[in-house]
């Protein structure tokens, strides 16, 4: 069975500092996709970054980068130069191979301190 | 990315009643997905809405409780029937985007009292 685990229910980071949000996954599929979404208090889900299981390089999108360690089955999100607007819930997700069915982790609530 | 609009954005409902949530996309999409997020929880897929055929429900979700319509390639509705307080959740519509991701609407916050 596929599973996403986020072990940090809450994190604090000082403004302008970098922060890493942990995500581990479990799957027996050779092909899969890993995603991070941001959910502000307004409730919308905002796509941040994607990593394919066969991608050789770690994905980056602006201040977001995904530290993909396939052997460890981890896909940690790194946010550089944190901003107050980064305060939100962050969800790691995995897409089952060949489907659009996404499995989400329980989320990490990030609070950026001024 | 597609622009996805949901209505209502928030509602407070009496138990035993039903509420229909609308999802409008600004482009034609083959599949639309409905997710539920109970308070403090993660997202769970309810069903996939297919145009021209019955929705495909995930384990634990049934058509009688969550009937779905998909009259065309840009619109879908999800009805939450005979609501109880346990149905208090954010309900999110989503559609496939470019590449491998999916995009979400703003969500509909339902509180059942």
Contacts between the chains, C-beta under 8 A, distances in Angstrom:
chain1	res1	chain2	res2	distance
A	33	B	100	4.7
A	33	B	101	7.9
A	35	B	101	6.1
A	37	B	104	7.7
A	42	B	106	7.0
A	43	B	90	5.2
A	43	B	92	8.0
A	43	B	106	6.6
A	43	B	107	4.0
A	43	B	109	6.2
A	44	B	104	6.3
A	44	B	105	7.3
A	44	B	106	4.5
A	44	B	107	5.8
A	45	B	43	7.5
A	45	B	92	6.3
A	45	B	94	7.6
A	45	B	104	3.8
A	45	B	107	7.4
A	46	B	104	7.8
A	47	B	1	7.4
A	47	B	97	7.2
A	47	B	101	5.2
A	47	B	102	7.7
A	47	B	103	6.2
A	47	B	104	7.9
A	50	B	99	6.5
A	50	B	100	5.8
A	50	B	101	5.5
A	52	B	100	6.8
A	91	B	42	6.6
A	91	B	43	7.0
A	93	B	43	8.0
A	95	B	100	6.6
A	100	B	31	6.2
A	100	B	33	6.6
A	100	B	48	7.2
A	100	B	96	5.9
A	100	B	102	6.3
A	101	B	45	6.0
A	101	B	58	7.9
A	102	B	43	7.5
A	102	B	45	6.9
A	102	B	102	6.6
A	104	B	42	4.4
A	104	B	43	4.5
A	104	B	44	7.8
A	105	B	42	6.2
A	106	B	41	7.3
A	106	B	42	5.0
A	107	B	42	6.0
